[in-house]
Structures are given as C-alpha cells and as structure tokens.
C-alpha cells in the first residue's frame, strides 16, 4: 500500500477505548473501538457506501476471542535507519535462535524511504521493550529473484530457524515494472542463504507454514502489468520442503491447491488479489479473497492433489471489507484485517461473524483506517492481536 500520510500517534494507542453497544448500523452506530469525533465523522451522511458499512457495529459475542479486548497499545516503530516504510508481514518469534529471541516480533517493509512500492528491503526485529534492531537488510537485486527485492506479507520462520520471506518487486514503485519475484531464504541471523523461484511463484503476497509444508498466495498469475485489466488467475500453491538446521530448505514438491481468484492492478495498493492464509486444525486452508470480499475455504489442503478452484465461501460481506491479513486465533476462530477500513473481524469455523474491533480509527483516511491494516498475528502468549499500521509505520497490540 502506498503510504498516503505520516501523522502523529492517535489517542487509541495510549488509552483504553470503551466497548460499543450492538447496533445494525445507521447514524447512531458507534463501531467497536471508534468514539467521539471519529464516530461522528464515520456516521456522516456525506460518506459513501464503504463508509456506511464501516460505521455499522458487530459487538464481539460473549466467549469470542475479541470479547473484552478494548485496549490498543503501541509497541514501536517499524522504520529502520534506511527509512523503509509500510510494514506488511508480522512474525512473532517463539524460540530463541540465531539473532532473535523468544518474545521478539519480526516485521518487514514493502516500500523504501521514497515511498516506492515493491522496493522495501528490510526486516526489523522489535523487542518487548520497544527497541528496534534490523534483522535483515537485503540488496535490491538478488540472483534467482526475478525483478529484485520488495518484501511482502509472505513471511514465516520454520521450526529449524530459517526465515522465508516473499518478494514482489518493482524498480520504480509501479506495477508495470514488477517482476515475478521469489521467496528469499534467510538464516536465523538474517543472512541471505538462497532463493525459491520458478513457474509456481508469481507475485508471492502471503504465506503460512505447517511443519514441512508451505502455502503461498500468488497475485500476479496471468495479470497484465502494462494495463489496468483484471484477471482471475490468482492462486495458492502448496510447497513441500526438506529442511534441517544446517542447510537451507529445499523444495521437494509443488501443488496448486486453489486458483481462479480475482486479481487487479491498484494504484494505491500496488496489486489486489488473494492474500491472507491460515490453516485450520482439520486441514482446511482459509484464504482472504480480497476482491471477492470473502474468506474462502479449501478442504484437505495438506493432501489434495488437484486445485479446489476458489474454494467454498466461509463468510462474505457483513463486517468484511476487502480482507487482507488472516490468522487463526487460539479458539479456532479466524481474524481478518480489512483493507477498506481499520477493522479486525472475527469469524467462526462455521462462518458466523462473531464480532469486530475498529483497530485503526484514524480519520485521515476514508473510511477511517482505509489502507492502514495489512497483516495480523496472535502474540506469543495467545492473549492479544498484533497488527501493523501502514499509516504510521508502527506495530500495535490489541488486548
């Protein structure tokens, strides 16, 4: 996402926000986490359909993961000394290995200091005390990575310590110069150790991992980079890895498990298409179908040998507003980060929307928080939701 503003810290970072009551919407609605002037602004009749949707309320159901979570705390800046901005991927570190310590959080950046999309080259390591170190600083061009380096929401750390991060690069911040990119393999100390690329990697936008199995969402497949035409060839590929602590992981097999998702060039967001991925305990892979405004379900994702197409629809519309980041909560529910407003939405495995929280209520965007959320993750204790704020280049915690 192109960073349209860089403003001071909003009050929600330092104050507890009162929980709103239930409502079906309208000018009297006060979204969960939205209050005062922000609430009045969001309810204004001058706003478009998206703003009216953002102003509706779905109070978290009793017993849901979001229930009782009303405080947003600033954890720290995600901008390193080289000026990279627009934080995308989040990885909570659970094991001390290499240069990272359990309790740290890794965050990568998609833009360089000139705000050119697809040119960010850094991964920062935020410590529990708010201090920031650079985990990895990569060159802008890497052999085996078509187009160069522009770090995306696709980032995981394997149990063996290796970090795999996606690159969807551009030479000048424009999609017309984008390359297919690659997956960059880094040591547990942030040193570049190799790349994963091929016909099965084309704009890696997000990923999730389970043991030796990596799932990657591609957003450039079949998309013409020279025009504005949309396509419906976004896909999710399953990559089987051989890994050890002493040698970089190697690809032993690939299978496209889902495909046919809508993709579209976007001046503000660079590209839109299938994004967040989360693997359920039953082996169902959930996909944030951004342009379909839904969460898709792909059954038997760990074992299937053919594509499930765009999967079945778990949840669509309602509080969802073009979801991007996606994570599985400890209770088995899904949390989706909206791209069109600043809400995080909870969805049960049965597809019921169980609640929402307006995590970023800045009225610097329309609707409030538009374009500011990207990745979401559960913190190491399992008690809160980590999210990045692209508008202020920070990592924050809802708890």
Secondary structure per residue as TSV (DSSP state, phi and psi in degrees):
chain	resnum	aa	ss	phi	psi
A	1	X	-	360.0	132.9
A	2	X	-	-69.6	129.8
A	3	X	-	-77.3	105.8
A	4	X	-	-85.2	-12.0
A	5	X	-	-156.1	157.0
A	6	X	-	-138.9	98.6
A	7	X	-	-116.2	174.8
A	8	X	-	-70.6	173.2
A	9	X	-	-71.9	137.1
A	10	X	-	-82.9	160.0
A	11	X	G	-63.6	-24.5
A	12	X	G	-64.6	-19.5
A	13	X	G	-70.0	-28.2
A	14	X	T	-117.8	0.3
A	15	X	S	-132.8	150.2
A	16	X	B	-74.5	134.2
A	17	X	-	-103.8	131.5
A	18	X	-	-66.6	145.0
A	19	X	-	-75.7	133.1
A	20	X	-	-84.3	160.3
A	21	X	-	-82.1	167.5
A	22	X	-	-71.5	145.5
A	23	X	B	-162.1	156.7
A	24	X	-	-92.4	1.6
A	25	X	-	119.9	-165.1
A	26	X	S	94.3	177.5
A	27	X	T	-68.0	-18.0
A	28	X	T	-87.9	-6.6
A	29	X	-	-71.0	139.3
A	30	X	-	-123.5	103.9
A	31	X	-	-58.0	148.6
A	32	X	T	-52.4	120.7
A	33	X	T	90.8	-7.2
A	34	X	-	-107.9	132.9
A	35	X	-	-148.3	170.8
A	36	X	H	57.3	-135.7
A	37	X	H	-60.8	-34.9
A	38	X	H	-61.4	-40.4
A	39	X	H	-65.3	-42.7
A	40	X	H	-63.1	-39.9
A	41	X	H	-65.8	-42.4
A	42	X	H	-67.0	-27.3
A	43	X	T	-90.2	0.3
A	44	X	-	-60.3	139.9
A	45	X	T	-69.8	-13.2
A	46	X	T	-77.1	-10.9
A	47	X	S	-78.2	155.0
A	48	X	-	-81.0	-176.1
A	49	X	H	-55.8	-41.0
A	50	X	H	-61.9	-36.8
A	51	X	H	-71.7	-37.3
A	52	X	H	-64.2	-39.5
A	53	X	H	-64.2	-40.4
A	54	X	H	-63.9	-28.2
A	55	X	T	-82.4	-6.6
A	56	X	-	-76.2	163.4
A	57	X	B	-124.7	137.2
A	58	X	-	-135.0	91.7
A	59	X	-	-61.6	133.6
A	60	X	-	-54.5	131.9
A	61	X	-	-66.7	147.6
A	62	X	T	-54.1	133.1
A	63	X	T	86.3	-8.4
A	64	X	S	-74.5	165.2
A	65	X	S	-66.1	-36.3
A	66	X	S	-77.7	-16.4
A	67	X	T	-57.7	129.5
A	68	X	T	83.6	-5.9
A	69	X	-	-91.5	109.5
A	70	X	-	-132.4	1.1
A	71	X	B	-112.6	130.7
A	72	X	E	-111.0	124.5
A	73	X	E	-117.9	132.2
A	74	X	E	-74.7	125.9
A	75	X	E	-97.2	-28.0
A	76	X	E	157.2	168.4
A	77	X	E	-73.9	148.6
A	78	X	-	-109.0	9.2
A	79	X	-	-95.4	117.9
A	80	X	-	-82.3	-177.4
A	81	X	T	-62.7	-27.6
A	82	X	T	-77.7	-5.5
A	83	X	-	88.8	4.4
A	84	X	-	-55.5	142.4
A	85	X	E	-135.3	-179.3
A	86	X	E	64.2	76.2
A	87	X	E	-66.3	137.9
A	88	X	E	-120.1	-73.8
A	89	X	E	-82.5	148.8
A	90	X	E	-126.6	133.0
A	91	X	E	-136.1	108.5
A	92	X	E	-72.7	123.6
A	93	X	-	-81.7	123.7
A	94	X	-	-106.8	-14.4
A	95	X	S	-132.3	134.0
A	96	X	-	-73.6	119.6
A	97	X	B	-158.5	141.8
A	98	X	T	59.8	-126.5
A	99	X	T	-98.8	3.7
A	100	X	B	-108.9	151.3
A	101	X	-	-120.4	142.4
A	102	X	T	-52.6	131.2
A	103	X	T	104.6	-19.5
A	104	X	-	-72.2	165.7
A	105	X	E	-133.6	126.1
A	106	X	E	-90.9	136.9
A	107	X	E	-138.3	133.1
A	108	X	E	-106.0	167.5
A	109	X	E	-122.5	136.6
A	110	X	E	-92.7	-26.4
A	111	X	E	-113.1	152.7
A	112	X	-	-87.1	-177.4
A	113	X	T	-65.0	-19.4
A	114	X	T	-85.9	4.3
A	115	X	-	69.8	24.6
A	116	X	-	-85.0	123.1
A	117	X	B	-70.2	148.4
A	118	X	T	74.0	22.7
A	119	X	-	-129.4	1.3
A	120	X	-	-69.8	138.7
A	121	X	-	-129.0	10.6
A	122	X	E	-119.7	148.2
A	123	X	E	-119.7	125.2
A	124	X	E	-103.4	155.2
A	125	X	E	-116.7	108.5
A	126	X	E	-94.5	127.8
A	127	X	-	-91.7	160.6
A	128	X	T	-56.3	-25.6
A	129	X	T	-85.5	4.1
A	130	X	S	91.3	-7.7
A	131	X	-	-71.5	149.7
A	132	X	E	-121.1	132.8
A	133	X	E	-123.4	155.8
A	134	X	E	-86.4	116.7
A	135	X	E	-76.8	-43.7
A	136	X	E	-145.6	135.1
A	137	X	E	-126.2	108.2
A	138	X	-	-99.9	153.2
A	139	X	-	-68.6	159.0
A	140	X	S	-73.4	-18.0
A	141	X	-	-133.8	134.0
A	142	X	-	-132.9	131.3
A	143	X	T	-58.4	133.0
A	144	X	T	89.4	6.3
A	145	X	S	-126.7	91.0
A	146	X	B	-55.0	120.0
A	147	X	T	99.6	-21.4
A	148	X	-	115.6	-149.4
A	149	X	-	-125.4	126.8
A	150	X	-	-153.6	101.2
A	151	X	E	-73.8	135.3
A	152	X	E	-112.0	-168.9
A	153	X	E	-74.8	-5.9
A	154	X	E	-81.8	97.1
A	155	X	E	-150.9	128.0
A	156	X	E	-140.3	161.1
A	157	X	E	-118.3	127.1
A	158	X	-	-75.4	163.8
A	159	X	T	-64.1	-21.3
A	160	X	T	-85.9	1.5
A	161	X	S	99.9	-20.2
A	162	X	-	-67.2	141.3
A	163	X	E	-106.2	131.3
A	164	X	E	-117.0	121.3
A	165	X	E	-129.2	139.1
A	166	X	E	-82.6	148.9
A	167	X	E	-126.7	123.7
A	168	X	-	-123.1	92.4
A	169	X	-	-92.5	157.2
A	170	X	-	-142.6	145.6
A	171	X	S	-82.1	-21.7
A	172	X	S	-138.9	14.7
A	173	X	S	86.9	0.0
A	174	X	-	-107.6	141.7
A	175	X	G	-62.7	-25.4
A	176	X	G	-62.5	-20.4
A	177	X	G	-107.1	12.4
A	178	X	-	-70.6	149.3
A	179	X	-	-110.2	168.9
A	180	X	-	-62.8	-27.3
A	181	X	B	77.1	-162.3
A	182	X	E	-167.5	-179.4
A	183	X	E	-107.0	125.0
A	184	X	E	-93.2	132.7
A	185	X	E	-103.8	122.9
A	186	X	E	-120.1	148.8
A	187	X	-	-72.0	172.3
A	188	X	T	-69.0	-6.1
A	189	X	T	-106.5	8.2
A	190	X	S	85.0	13.7
A	191	X	-	-90.3	135.2
A	192	X	E	-64.6	127.0
A	193	X	E	-121.1	-6.7
A	194	X	E	158.3	-176.2
A	195	X	E	-136.3	157.8
A	196	X	E	-123.5	118.9
A	197	X	-	-150.3	169.4
A	198	X	S	151.0	-173.4
A	199	X	T	-64.0	-19.7
A	200	X	T	-87.3	-2.9
A	201	X	-	-117.4	116.0
A	202	X	S	-148.6	86.2
A	203	X	S	79.5	58.5
A	204	X	E	-65.7	114.1
A	205	X	E	-106.1	-26.4
A	206	X	E	-159.0	165.8
A	207	X	E	-160.4	160.9
A	208	X	E	-144.5	160.6
A	209	X	E	-136.6	147.3
A	210	X	E	-142.1	105.2
A	211	X	T	62.6	-118.5
A	212	X	T	-95.0	10.6
A	213	X	E	-115.1	125.0
A	214	X	E	-114.3	134.9
A	215	X	E	-112.9	134.1
A	216	X	E	-129.2	130.7
A	217	X	E	-93.3	125.2
A	218	X	E	-104.1	134.1
A	219	X	S	-117.6	4.6
A	220	X	-	-111.1	-4.4
A	221	X	T	-58.0	117.3
A	222	X	T	74.2	6.5
A	223	X	-	-91.5	128.6
A	224	X	-	-76.2	122.9
A	225	X	S	-86.4	-8.9
A	226	X	S	-91.5	-10.5
A	227	X	S	-133.5	-162.6
A	228	X	-	-110.3	7.1
A	229	X	-	-67.9	140.4
A	230	X	-	-85.1	168.1
A	231	X	E	-142.0	169.8
A	232	X	E	-131.1	49.2
A	233	X	E	-123.8	13.6
A	234	X	E	-60.7	142.7
A	235	X	E	-143.4	172.8
A	236	X	E	-126.0	126.4
A	237	X	E	-112.2	138.2
A	238	X	E	-95.3	126.9
A	239	X	E	-118.2	122.5
A	240	X	E	-92.5	133.2
A	241	X	E	-117.8	146.9
A	242	X	E	-104.7	126.4
A	243	X	-	-139.6	153.4
A	244	X	-	-150.2	168.8
A	245	X	S	-74.2	-19.4
A	246	X	S	-102.5	-12.2
A	247	X	S	-135.7	142.9
A	248	X	-	-58.1	146.8
A	249	X	-	-61.9	146.2
A	250	X	E	-120.2	145.6
A	251	X	E	-80.1	128.1
A	252	X	E	-113.1	-9.2
A	253	X	E	-176.3	152.3
A	254	X	E	-138.6	144.3
A	255	X	E	-146.3	130.1
A	256	X	E	-79.2	115.7
A	257	X	E	-98.9	-14.2
A	258	X	E	-155.0	150.4
A	259	X	E	-165.7	170.8
A	260	X	E	90.5	11.9
A	261	X	E	-75.1	144.5
A	262	X	E	-67.4	141.7
A	263	X	E	-133.7	153.5
A	264	X	E	-159.0	135.0
A	265	X	E	-62.4	147.0
A	266	X	E	-147.8	123.5
A	267	X	T	-60.6	-38.1
A	268	X	T	-83.6	-38.6
A	269	X	T	-101.6	2.5
A	270	X	E	75.5	-63.2
A	271	X	E	-153.6	149.3
A	272	X	E	-122.5	142.6
A	273	X	S	176.3	-165.3
A	274	X	E	-60.1	134.5
A	275	X	E	-129.3	-98.0
A	276	X	E	-58.4	142.2
A	277	X	E	-129.6	139.9
A	278	X	E	-147.4	134.3
A	279	X	E	-102.6	121.5
A	280	X	-	-80.2	165.8
A	281	X	T	-65.6	-23.1
A	282	X	T	-85.0	-1.2
A	283	X	S	92.4	4.5
A	284	X	-	-81.0	130.3
A	285	X	E	-97.1	127.5
A	286	X	E	-100.7	137.8
A	287	X	E	-125.8	128.7
A	288	X	E	-79.9	100.9
A	289	X	E	-85.0	91.9
A	290	X	T	-57.9	-54.2
A	291	X	T	-74.5	-22.7
A	292	X	T	-82.6	-5.2
A	293	X	T	49.6	50.0
A	294	X	E	-152.6	167.6
A	295	X	E	-108.6	121.6
A	296	X	E	-97.3	152.3
A	297	X	E	-119.9	127.8
A	298	X	E	-114.8	108.1
A	299	X	T	-73.5	154.7
A	300	X	T	51.8	41.9
A	301	X	T	-65.8	-27.0
A	302	X	T	-77.6	-20.5
A	303	X	T	-125.0	-16.6
A	304	X	-	-63.1	148.9
A	305	X	S	-109.0	-4.0
A	306	X	S	-131.7	165.1
A	307	X	-	-74.8	140.3
A	308	X	-	-90.5	14.0
A	309	X	T	63.9	-137.4
A	310	X	T	-88.0	10.2
A	311	X	-	69.2	-175.8
A	312	X	E	-93.6	157.9
A	313	X	E	-88.1	114.5
A	314	X	E	-77.9	-46.6
A	315	X	E	-153.9	143.1
A	316	X	E	-147.4	142.9
A	317	X	S	67.4	-145.5
A	318	X	T	61.5	-125.2
A	319	X	T	-79.7	-12.9
A	320	X	-	-68.2	139.9
A	321	X	S	-142.3	80.6
A	322	X	S	55.0	70.9
A	323	X	E	-65.5	146.1
A	324	X	E	-117.7	-84.7
A	325	X	E	-67.5	150.1
A	326	X	E	-148.2	136.7
A	327	X	E	-148.0	150.5
A	328	X	E	-90.4	124.8
A	329	X	-	-80.2	163.1
A	330	X	T	-58.8	-26.0
A	331	X	T	-86.0	3.1
A	332	X	S	93.4	-9.9
A	333	X	-	-75.4	162.6
A	334	X	E	-102.1	145.7
A	335	X	E	-119.0	124.9
A	336	X	E	-116.8	136.3
A	337	X	E	-96.5	122.2
A	338	X	E	-75.2	144.1
A	339	X	S	-93.2	-25.5
A	340	X	S	-88.3	-15.7
A	341	X	S	-148.1	178.6
A	342	X	S	-91.4	27.5
A	343	X	E	-91.7	147.3
A	344	X	E	-108.6	127.6
A	345	X	E	-115.5	133.3
A	346	X	E	-99.5	135.9
A	347	X	E	-134.0	132.0
A	348	X	-	-79.0	163.3
A	349	X	T	-61.4	-18.2
A	350	X	T	-86.2	-4.3
A	351	X	S	96.9	1.9
A	352	X	-	-81.3	130.2
A	353	X	E	-76.2	117.0
A	354	X	E	-98.4	-4.2
A	355	X	E	156.9	170.8
A	356	X	E	-147.8	158.3
A	357	X	E	-136.5	132.1
A	358	X	E	-82.7	86.3
A	359	X	-	-69.6	-36.5
A	360	X	-	-124.5	108.1
A	361	X	-	-106.6	22.4
A	362	X	-	-65.8	128.2
A	363	X	T	-86.0	11.9
A	364	X	T	-70.0	-12.0
A	365	X	S	-120.2	166.0
A	366	X	S	-134.6	113.5
A	367	X	S	-64.5	173.9
A	368	X	T	-54.9	128.1
A	369	X	T	82.9	4.2
A	370	X	T	-57.8	123.1
A	371	X	T	82.9	2.8
A	372	X	T	-93.9	-30.0
A	373	X	E	-89.1	149.1
A	374	X	E	-140.6	-91.3
A	375	X	E	-84.2	155.1
A	376	X	E	-134.7	152.7
A	377	X	E	-153.0	158.6
A	378	X	E	-91.0	134.2
A	379	X	-	-69.2	169.1
A	380	X	T	-62.2	-29.8
A	381	X	T	-80.8	-10.9
A	382	X	S	77.3	13.6
A	383	X	S	-104.8	-10.2
A	384	X	S	-146.5	173.8
A	385	X	E	-114.9	119.7
A	386	X	E	-86.4	136.9
A	387	X	E	-146.8	150.6
A	388	X	E	-95.0	148.4
A	389	X	E	-115.7	105.0
A	390	X	T	-68.0	-24.0
A	391	X	T	-72.3	-28.7
A	392	X	T	-121.8	1.2
A	393	X	T	56.2	59.2
A	394	X	E	-140.7	161.0
A	395	X	E	-108.3	134.7
A	396	X	E	-132.8	162.9
A	397	X	E	-130.0	125.0
A	398	X	E	-94.4	124.5
A	399	X	-	-149.4	360.0
